[in-house]
């Protein structure tokens, strides 16, 4: 089966340094689960993650309300071939 998949790429906050990769990995993994994108200064993100780990309860990272402008997103299409192995 051959499918065409529509992909919406949204440009979001990026890691500003070479040592907060774990923080951003956790923040964006949780954001995907919650359907949002974290957008806070790194120091506040660190405090939020520290609080979650201390309380042993993960909560979504704080976000800023903003509209995504057309310049902040791009649409692409990708081709996918699906097949099932025979037994």
Number of C-alpha atoms within 10 A of each C-alpha: 7 9 10 10 11 11 11 11 11 15 12 12 12 9 13 10 8 6 9 12 13 9 15 18 12 12 22 18 12 18 18 12 9 12 10 14 20 19 18 14 11 15 8 13 18 17 11 18 19 14 14 15 12 10 9 9 9 14 15 19 22 17 12 9 7 7 7 11 9 9 8 11 12 11 10 9 10 9 10 11 8 8 8 6 4 4 3
